[in-house]
């Protein structure tokens, strides 16, 4: 089958959504030369943990043995699922994330299945003979764009409630009449988070894949910082008054730990929400943040589902615990905006 037909019938994943398929004019099989962000055409060999991929159109798609899928080479760090490296073997590779990250699995959580196995078919090349990479389609920096205030959302771990907190605070700020940007600074590309931000009414939604990375795991700190600043500037260019920014995974994850320890982070944010699972996590997490000079405005997340756990966390930390209903309340959200330096708006 001609290359154009193969690519037209392949399932292009979420991570490739900014890529212009017409830029692919050739292929090679030099998989040893693949670098993070390079586009790889692979065929499904054996189904494992992931039985679906997320399409660039914004919907999930079942996959079957033999299906052709276009993904980006990348690493992944997800304690609830896999750790993987940005390496493509000629004999096989692993589907590290349904959003379109292909690499080599090196560890997995024992509660999940092995990774879906893939057979790499080609590395996709442009007219210049170079590998087509997500970075070629990244947002351009906007140095003159306004820099809206940023409310950061951190958490103790995966699944502590960060994305829900981000989306609900976006909803509350939008209800209060603000134009809100919602961005995800780190993690592995997936449409679940950005769709949830969009559903909550964010005026602008962006993540690190818009800045040219399928994942931020093992990326240089300066690249992640530059990407984050690009996303914030893009939100300002689009007319956002304020940005809510989720940082993936837990405080001790490699990139998160490096970001929050950098004085850049404290200077970047005008407010901070901390999602945690229980009172002990709240106490330990806030103590760790305090050593870095960071003090949350409020706690939220799984701990907020239990009145008893919330009382324990508040007593241990002295911080208010906000439920999702609190975060989406215009009055509560306006309090965050005022502390960030914005004036009050009429509720939308």
Secondary structure, 3 states (H helix, E strand, C coil): CCHHHHHHHCEEEHHHCCCCHHHCCEEECCHHHCCCCEEEEEEEEECCCCCEEEECCCCEEECCCCCEEEEEECCEECCCCEEEECCCECCEEEEEECCCEEEEEEEECCCCCCCEEEEEEEEEECCCCCECEHHHHCCCCCCCCCCCEEEEEEECCCCCCHHHHHHHHHHHHHHCCCCEEEEECCCECCHHHHHHHHHCCCCEEEEHHHHCCCECCCCCHHHHHHHHHHHHHHHHHCCCCEEEEECCCCCCCHHHHHHHHCHHHHHHCCEEEEECCCHHHHHHHHHHHHHCCCCCCEEECHHHHCHHHHHHHHHHHCCCECCHHHHCCHHHHHHHHHHCCCCCCCCC
